[in-house]
């Protein structure tokens, strides 16, 4: 039997950003490409990754379009472009499903609804884009929520789509379970010098995520300065994250502290560098106001890096008892949790032991299997 159509996964964001949703897209597509897909799919459909720019080492064949992600006219322009191809199903991976002709089924992944909590923190273009999220849910055949926490928020805001929501957790790649072979060499190669903060007696506090208001970097910096005063070992902060929107003051503060030798900010970090940082980190800190899943926390847990995070959003669901969760959302409580962890070797070793065992419950193979089940559910319903 010849293929009846294309299952198109939106991968346009891969050409623009690292981590977060881009990692979700690449890992999902790779898992689909490398697993033995049920013959029900292979006899009827082919898989493609949609892109408007070249994507290096794409795990799936590319289906090229012109419309970039988050374009003001994306709802119609992207849908029109997709309609010109023999597509059976579109998987919108970045919150918003474009308008599609009736013959094309549509699935959308919702990572969180944090943009609803403080819309004034968003840049105008981001606010316009995310405003399309809830309306697009109503014409999606299925909605993938990356956590129960996200699914619950969807049900609260748009109760009439709750029956179409399917919860599918992210996975974690095997690489993160193993220490980097030579982290000092990797860091030295990237920075151009051997970093002084790698001295054995100096705790390294790591945080990973876009520098944006939701991640509460100002609160994290307050907590770090409190911790810095409380510990004799002069902890060092490493920030990995691209500059987001409405954070000019935060960026200026980060640069001042970097000039003072208290932290290192890496706006970009490829996976090998991030792997090296996980290997040398004493603790990963998550100060976010909300998290729909939080891949960095899961990756750190896999590597045996203790995680300190506020007990918000999906973090209790994703980290369970493998992370030290802080319920009072202020800088003092966050700093105190980090201090206790860094000064108690037994406690730190206990969390380092729990992390990998907990992270083994998540895999991209399972994510792909569950996602394919949703594809089949929708395509089977459409006949």
PLY file of the C-alpha trace (Angstrom):
ply
format ascii 1.0
element vertex 383
property float x
property float y
property float z
element edge 382
property int vertex1
property int vertex2
end_header
0.00 0.00 0.00
1.43 3.41 -0.98
1.62 6.30 1.49
-1.58 8.32 1.80
-0.06 11.51 3.15
2.46 13.30 5.31
2.56 13.67 9.08
4.16 17.10 9.42
5.85 18.12 12.70
6.52 21.84 13.00
10.27 22.19 13.47
10.76 25.82 12.44
11.88 26.89 15.90
14.98 24.68 15.62
16.64 27.29 13.38
16.12 30.08 15.93
16.50 28.87 19.50
18.25 26.27 21.64
16.83 24.30 24.53
13.23 24.30 25.73
10.74 23.76 22.94
13.52 23.29 20.38
14.92 20.39 22.41
11.43 18.90 22.64
11.03 19.09 18.85
14.42 17.58 18.06
14.22 14.80 20.65
10.68 13.85 19.67
11.54 13.81 15.95
14.71 11.82 16.60
12.84 9.26 18.69
10.21 8.89 15.96
12.89 8.56 13.28
14.95 5.95 15.15
12.24 3.76 16.62
10.50 0.96 14.76
7.26 2.68 13.83
4.18 0.48 13.60
3.48 -0.70 10.06
0.10 0.99 10.32
2.02 4.26 9.90
4.71 3.17 7.45
2.21 1.74 4.99
0.12 4.91 4.97
2.18 7.95 5.93
5.61 9.56 5.78
7.02 11.84 8.47
8.45 15.29 7.78
9.86 18.14 9.84
8.55 21.52 8.70
11.23 24.22 8.37
11.61 27.65 6.81
15.42 27.60 7.18
18.01 24.84 6.83
18.26 22.62 9.93
21.56 20.87 10.53
21.36 17.13 11.12
17.58 17.06 10.82
16.32 13.71 12.14
13.49 13.69 9.58
13.14 14.82 5.95
12.42 18.55 5.70
9.27 20.06 4.28
10.21 23.63 3.40
7.92 26.63 3.90
8.45 30.41 3.88
6.53 31.49 6.99
8.84 31.97 10.02
7.71 31.05 13.54
5.68 33.66 15.45
4.97 35.67 12.29
2.02 38.11 12.72
0.17 36.44 9.81
1.25 32.91 10.72
-2.25 31.68 11.52
-3.28 32.05 7.87
0.02 32.11 5.93
1.45 28.99 7.51
-1.85 27.16 7.18
-2.07 28.13 3.50
1.46 26.85 2.84
0.76 23.54 4.56
-2.49 23.12 2.61
-0.48 23.06 -0.65
1.10 19.73 0.36
-0.47 16.25 0.68
-0.47 16.50 4.46
-2.74 14.30 6.55
-1.81 15.66 9.99
0.01 18.71 11.35
1.59 18.66 14.80
2.01 22.27 15.98
4.75 22.05 18.60
4.81 25.68 19.73
1.44 26.55 21.34
-0.54 27.77 18.31
-2.23 25.63 15.67
-2.66 27.39 12.30
-5.95 27.36 10.46
-6.04 24.24 8.31
-8.44 22.91 5.69
-10.86 20.30 6.96
-8.97 17.45 5.29
-5.87 18.06 7.48
-6.01 16.95 11.11
-4.38 19.20 13.71
-2.61 18.49 17.00
-1.03 21.15 19.20
1.41 20.86 22.11
0.88 23.22 25.05
3.94 23.56 27.27
2.43 25.87 29.89
-0.04 28.73 30.29
2.36 31.00 32.17
1.77 33.78 29.64
-1.73 34.22 31.11
-0.39 35.12 34.56
1.45 38.32 33.71
0.74 39.41 30.11
2.29 42.83 30.73
5.68 41.15 31.13
5.60 40.02 27.50
6.83 42.04 24.58
3.96 43.22 22.33
4.76 40.71 19.57
4.95 37.84 22.09
1.68 38.96 23.67
-0.02 38.92 20.25
1.35 35.47 19.48
0.37 33.78 22.75
-3.06 35.40 22.62
-3.84 32.95 19.81
-3.17 29.91 21.99
-6.53 29.39 23.70
-8.66 30.14 20.60
-6.65 27.62 18.55
-7.39 24.87 21.08
-11.02 24.84 20.02
-10.24 23.64 16.50
-7.46 21.21 17.46
-8.33 17.52 17.08
-6.12 16.71 20.07
-4.09 18.74 22.55
-0.87 17.41 24.03
-0.11 18.80 27.50
3.43 18.14 28.70
2.32 17.66 32.32
-0.75 17.09 34.45
-0.26 20.60 35.81
-0.56 22.07 32.30
-3.55 19.84 31.49
-5.33 21.05 34.61
-4.80 24.68 33.67
-6.13 24.03 30.17
-9.24 22.39 31.62
-9.78 25.36 33.94
-9.44 27.96 31.17
-11.11 26.09 28.28
-13.24 23.34 29.87
-14.94 22.35 26.61
-11.64 20.98 25.19
-10.66 18.93 28.27
-11.77 15.64 26.68
-9.30 16.18 23.83
-6.26 16.73 26.09
-3.63 14.00 26.33
-0.78 14.27 28.88
2.60 13.23 27.49
5.70 13.96 29.54
9.03 14.90 28.02
11.89 12.44 28.11
15.55 12.72 29.02
18.46 11.76 26.77
20.87 9.03 27.80
23.87 11.38 27.62
22.79 13.25 30.76
23.06 10.14 32.93
26.83 9.99 32.40
29.46 12.54 33.47
31.27 14.51 30.77
34.61 12.91 29.98
36.64 16.14 30.28
34.52 19.08 31.49
37.48 21.33 32.32
38.90 20.98 28.83
35.48 21.67 27.29
34.97 24.81 29.39
38.51 26.01 28.72
38.03 25.49 24.99
34.81 27.51 24.90
35.94 30.32 27.19
39.49 30.58 25.88
40.95 30.29 29.38
40.85 27.90 32.32
38.07 29.26 34.54
39.13 30.00 38.10
35.72 29.08 39.49
36.51 25.39 38.94
38.58 25.22 42.12
37.52 22.17 44.14
36.46 24.16 47.21
34.15 26.60 45.37
30.50 25.55 44.98
29.08 26.13 41.51
25.44 27.17 41.35
23.95 26.56 37.90
20.73 27.86 36.38
19.48 27.13 32.87
16.69 28.97 31.06
15.86 32.01 28.95
16.46 35.27 30.78
12.85 36.45 30.92
10.54 37.72 33.69
8.85 34.33 34.28
12.21 32.80 35.23
12.61 35.42 38.00
16.32 36.02 37.54
16.26 39.08 39.78
14.93 36.97 42.64
17.55 34.33 41.86
20.32 36.97 41.92
19.04 38.20 45.30
19.14 34.64 46.61
22.62 34.09 45.22
23.98 37.23 46.86
22.47 36.12 50.17
24.06 32.69 49.71
27.37 34.30 48.75
27.43 36.17 52.06
26.42 33.09 54.07
29.02 30.64 52.72
32.73 30.88 53.29
33.49 29.08 50.03
32.33 32.02 47.85
29.92 30.16 45.54
30.00 30.99 41.84
26.89 31.36 39.68
26.71 30.15 36.07
23.71 31.33 34.03
22.91 29.57 30.75
20.14 31.27 28.81
19.38 33.50 25.87
18.19 37.04 26.47
14.41 37.23 26.32
12.06 40.20 26.46
11.63 43.05 28.97
14.80 42.21 30.91
17.12 45.13 30.20
17.54 45.89 33.91
18.16 42.24 34.74
20.77 41.89 31.99
22.56 45.01 33.22
22.65 43.55 36.71
23.98 40.21 35.43
26.76 42.00 33.54
27.75 44.04 36.61
28.07 40.90 38.73
29.99 39.19 35.95
32.43 42.11 35.83
32.90 41.65 39.58
33.88 38.00 39.05
30.84 36.55 40.82
29.12 34.86 37.91
29.41 33.74 34.31
26.62 34.31 31.80
26.52 32.12 28.70
23.79 33.27 26.33
24.42 30.20 24.16
25.57 26.76 25.22
25.70 23.76 22.90
24.95 20.37 24.39
28.57 19.41 24.99
29.16 22.60 26.97
25.92 22.15 28.92
26.95 18.57 29.64
30.26 19.83 31.05
28.43 22.34 33.24
26.07 19.69 34.63
29.15 17.61 35.48
30.89 20.35 37.49
27.79 21.95 39.05
27.18 21.63 42.79
23.47 22.45 42.47
20.94 23.48 39.83
18.55 26.22 40.95
15.11 26.92 39.41
13.52 30.18 40.56
10.68 30.28 38.00
7.21 31.54 38.81
5.79 28.65 36.80
7.07 25.68 34.82
5.07 23.53 32.45
7.71 20.80 32.70
11.34 22.07 33.17
13.71 19.94 31.12
16.88 21.36 32.76
15.70 20.07 36.14
15.18 16.58 34.73
18.53 16.64 32.90
20.32 17.74 36.07
18.62 15.01 38.10
19.75 12.45 35.52
23.34 13.56 36.04
23.12 13.39 39.81
23.12 17.18 40.22
20.98 18.15 43.25
18.13 20.45 42.26
16.66 23.27 44.38
13.44 24.70 42.97
10.27 26.46 43.97
7.34 24.05 44.27
5.41 25.60 41.39
3.67 24.36 38.25
4.82 20.94 37.12
8.01 20.85 39.21
6.51 18.70 42.01
5.16 16.36 39.33
8.40 16.16 37.36
10.95 16.18 40.19
8.98 14.41 42.92
11.07 13.79 46.01
14.30 13.78 43.97
14.62 17.59 44.28
14.61 19.94 47.25
11.39 21.91 46.67
10.93 25.30 48.33
7.37 26.37 49.19
7.99 29.95 50.33
8.59 31.83 47.12
11.15 34.41 48.20
14.90 34.92 47.86
15.63 34.17 51.52
13.94 30.75 51.42
15.68 29.85 48.16
19.07 30.90 49.52
18.53 28.97 52.74
17.64 25.77 50.87
20.80 26.11 48.78
22.91 26.79 51.90
21.59 23.74 53.72
22.19 21.53 50.70
25.71 22.82 50.03
26.78 22.54 53.66
25.34 19.07 54.31
27.39 16.47 52.43
25.06 13.64 53.42
21.97 15.48 52.20
23.68 16.44 48.95
24.73 12.85 48.33
21.21 11.63 49.05
19.72 13.95 46.42
22.51 13.02 43.99
21.48 9.37 44.48
17.76 9.98 44.06
18.11 12.03 40.88
19.19 9.44 38.30
16.81 6.79 39.62
13.91 9.24 39.34
14.93 10.50 35.88
14.94 6.93 34.52
11.14 7.08 34.65
11.22 9.49 31.69
12.37 8.63 28.16
11.98 10.14 24.70
11.14 6.68 23.36
8.08 6.65 25.61
7.25 10.23 24.60
7.41 9.24 20.93
5.34 6.10 21.50
2.60 8.06 23.27
2.69 10.84 20.67
2.36 8.32 17.83
-0.64 6.85 19.66
-2.27 10.29 19.57
-1.47 10.63 15.86
-3.07 7.27 15.18
-6.08 8.13 17.33
-6.73 11.27 15.29
-6.02 9.72 11.88
-8.12 6.67 12.69
-11.02 8.92 13.73
-10.75 10.75 10.41
-11.01 7.50 8.51
0 1
1 2
2 3
3 4
4 5
5 6
6 7
7 8
8 9
9 10
10 11
11 12
12 13
13 14
14 15
15 16
16 17
17 18
18 19
19 20
20 21
21 22
22 23
23 24
24 25
25 26
26 27
27 28
28 29
29 30
30 31
31 32
32 33
33 34
34 35
35 36
36 37
37 38
38 39
39 40
40 41
41 42
42 43
43 44
44 45
45 46
46 47
47 48
48 49
49 50
50 51
51 52
52 53
53 54
54 55
55 56
56 57
57 58
58 59
59 60
60 61
61 62
62 63
63 64
64 65
65 66
66 67
67 68
68 69
69 70
70 71
71 72
72 73
73 74
74 75
75 76
76 77
77 78
78 79
79 80
80 81
81 82
82 83
83 84
84 85
85 86
86 87
87 88
88 89
89 90
90 91
91 92
92 93
93 94
94 95
95 96
96 97
97 98
98 99
99 100
100 101
101 102
102 103
103 104
104 105
105 106
106 107
107 108
108 109
109 110
110 111
111 112
112 113
113 114
114 115
115 116
116 117
117 118
118 119
119 120
120 121
121 122
122 123
123 124
124 125
125 126
126 127
127 128
128 129
129 130
130 131
131 132
132 133
133 134
134 135
135 136
136 137
137 138
138 139
139 140
140 141
141 142
142 143
143 144
144 145
145 146
146 147
147 148
148 149
149 150
150 151
151 152
152 153
153 154
154 155
155 156
156 157
157 158
158 159
159 160
160 161
161 162
162 163
163 164
164 165
165 166
166 167
167 168
168 169
169 170
170 171
171 172
172 173
173 174
174 175
175 176
176 177
177 178
178 179
179 180
180 181
181 182
182 183
183 184
184 185
185 186
186 187
187 188
188 189
189 190
190 191
191 192
192 193
193 194
194 195
195 196
196 197
197 198
198 199
199 200
200 201
201 202
202 203
203 204
204 205
205 206
206 207
207 208
208 209
209 210
210 211
211 212
212 213
213 214
214 215
215 216
216 217
217 218
218 219
219 220
220 221
221 222
222 223
223 224
224 225
225 226
226 227
227 228
228 229
229 230
230 231
231 232
232 233
233 234
234 235
235 236
236 237
237 238
238 239
239 240
240 241
241 242
242 243
243 244
244 245
245 246
246 247
247 248
248 249
249 250
250 251
251 252
252 253
253 254
254 255
255 256
256 257
257 258
258 259
259 260
260 261
261 262
262 263
263 264
264 265
265 266
266 267
267 268
268 269
269 270
270 271
271 272
272 273
273 274
274 275
275 276
276 277
277 278
278 279
279 280
280 281
281 282
282 283
283 284
284 285
285 286
286 287
287 288
288 289
289 290
290 291
291 292
292 293
293 294
294 295
295 296
296 297
297 298
298 299
299 300
300 301
301 302
302 303
303 304
304 305
305 306
306 307
307 308
308 309
309 310
310 311
311 312
312 313
313 314
314 315
315 316
316 317
317 318
318 319
319 320
320 321
321 322
322 323
323 324
324 325
325 326
326 327
327 328
328 329
329 330
330 331
331 332
332 333
333 334
334 335
335 336
336 337
337 338
338 339
339 340
340 341
341 342
342 343
343 344
344 345
345 346
346 347
347 348
348 349
349 350
350 351
351 352
352 353
353 354
354 355
355 356
356 357
357 358
358 359
359 360
360 361
361 362
362 363
363 364
364 365
365 366
366 367
367 368
368 369
369 370
370 371
371 372
372 373
373 374
374 375
375 376
376 377
377 378
378 379
379 380
380 381
381 382
